Amino acid sequence: MGVFDSLHEVSENAIAHGNAYVKVSKAYYKLKTFKILAKSASTGLKAVVIGGLFLLGFIFLIVSGTLWLAVTFDNYPLAFLITAFTLFLLGVIGYLLRGAMDRAVIKTISKDFFEEEHN
């Protein structure tokens, strides 16, 4: 019976170590998930606030630039057409560069996401 008792003790010890590992791993992944969610929420909030202020400033800049063009050319429709064409052209350039923007975002996010594995 000594072999069976020893085997029983070793298996109980392995089960205890396995359960401790699962418990620690669960806590680690819970903390890692919280870190990622907190960073994402913080980044999202900053993007909304800063992006909203930039958008508001950009709108005022466009309107003032259009009004300046209208006074300069003494023609409001021409000024609005020039502004619309310029914005359309910027939109087309942004559309053509969308792949480069995707690669830049993925590169930045992957660096933050996978740096944890190397530490």
C-alpha positions as CSV (number, residue, x, y, z in Angstrom):
1,M,0.0,0.0,0.0
2,G,3.0,2.3,0.4
3,V,3.2,2.8,-3.4
4,F,-0.5,3.7,-3.7
5,D,-0.3,6.1,-0.7
6,S,2.7,7.8,-2.3
7,L,1.0,8.0,-5.7
8,H,-2.1,9.4,-4.0
9,E,0.0,12.0,-2.2
10,V,1.9,13.0,-5.4
11,S,-1.3,13.3,-7.4
12,E,-3.0,15.4,-4.7
13,N,0.1,17.6,-4.6
14,A,0.0,18.0,-8.5
15,I,-3.8,18.9,-8.3
16,A,-3.1,21.5,-5.6
17,H,-0.3,23.0,-7.7
18,G,-2.5,22.9,-10.8
19,N,-5.4,24.7,-9.0
20,A,-3.0,27.3,-7.7
21,Y,-1.7,27.9,-11.2
22,V,-5.2,28.3,-12.6
23,K,-6.1,30.7,-9.8
24,V,-3.0,32.9,-10.4
25,S,-3.5,32.8,-14.2
26,K,-7.1,33.8,-13.8
27,A,-6.1,36.8,-11.6
28,Y,-3.3,37.7,-14.1
29,Y,-5.7,37.7,-17.1
30,K,-8.3,39.6,-15.1
31,L,-5.8,42.3,-14.3
32,K,-4.5,42.4,-17.9
33,T,-8.0,42.7,-19.2
34,F,-8.6,45.6,-16.8
35,K,-5.4,47.3,-18.0
36,I,-6.4,47.0,-21.7
37,L,-9.9,48.2,-21.0
38,A,-8.8,51.1,-18.9
39,K,-6.2,52.1,-21.5
40,S,-8.8,51.8,-24.3
41,A,-11.4,53.9,-22.4
42,S,-8.8,56.5,-21.6
43,T,-7.6,56.7,-25.1
44,G,-11.1,56.9,-26.4
45,L,-12.1,59.7,-24.1
46,K,-9.0,61.7,-25.0
47,A,-9.7,61.1,-28.7
48,V,-13.3,62.4,-28.3
49,V,-12.4,65.5,-26.3
50,I,-9.3,66.5,-28.3
51,G,-10.8,65.4,-31.6
52,G,-14.0,67.4,-30.9
53,L,-12.0,70.5,-30.1
54,F,-9.9,70.1,-33.2
55,L,-13.0,69.5,-35.3
56,L,-14.6,72.7,-33.9
57,G,-11.5,74.7,-34.6
58,F,-11.3,73.2,-38.1
59,I,-14.9,74.2,-38.8
60,F,-14.2,77.8,-37.7
61,L,-11.1,77.8,-39.8
62,I,-13.0,76.6,-42.9
63,V,-15.8,79.1,-42.4
64,S,-13.4,82.0,-41.9
65,G,-11.2,80.9,-44.8
66,T,-14.3,80.7,-47.0
67,L,-15.5,84.1,-46.0
68,W,-12.1,85.5,-46.6
69,L,-12.1,84.0,-50.1
70,A,-15.5,85.4,-50.7
71,V,-14.4,88.9,-49.8
72,T,-11.2,88.5,-51.8
73,F,-12.9,87.2,-55.0
74,D,-16.1,89.3,-54.3
75,N,-18.0,86.1,-55.1
76,Y,-19.5,83.9,-52.4
77,P,-20.5,80.9,-54.6
78,L,-17.0,80.7,-56.0
79,A,-15.5,80.8,-52.5
80,F,-17.7,78.0,-51.3
81,L,-17.0,75.9,-54.5
82,I,-13.2,76.3,-53.9
83,T,-13.6,75.3,-50.3
84,A,-15.8,72.3,-51.2
85,F,-13.3,71.2,-53.9
86,T,-10.4,71.5,-51.5
87,L,-12.2,69.4,-48.8
88,F,-13.2,66.9,-51.5
89,L,-9.6,66.7,-52.6
90,L,-8.4,66.2,-49.1
91,G,-11.0,63.4,-48.7
92,V,-9.7,61.6,-51.8
93,I,-6.1,61.9,-50.6
94,G,-7.2,60.4,-47.2
95,Y,-9.0,57.6,-49.0
96,L,-6.0,56.8,-51.0
97,L,-3.8,56.8,-47.9
98,R,-6.1,54.6,-45.9
99,G,-3.9,51.6,-46.1
100,A,-0.9,53.5,-44.8
101,M,-3.1,54.8,-41.9
102,D,-4.2,51.2,-41.1
103,R,-0.7,50.0,-41.1
104,A,0.4,52.8,-38.8
105,V,-2.4,52.1,-36.3
106,I,-1.8,48.3,-36.3
107,K,1.9,48.8,-35.8
108,T,1.3,51.1,-32.8
109,I,-1.3,48.9,-31.2
110,S,0.7,45.7,-31.8
111,K,3.8,47.3,-30.2
112,D,1.7,48.1,-27.0
113,F,-0.1,44.8,-27.1
114,F,2.8,42.4,-27.6
115,E,5.4,44.3,-25.5
116,E,4.0,42.6,-22.4
117,E,5.0,39.1,-23.6
118,H,8.7,40.1,-23.9
119,N,8.9,41.5,-20.3
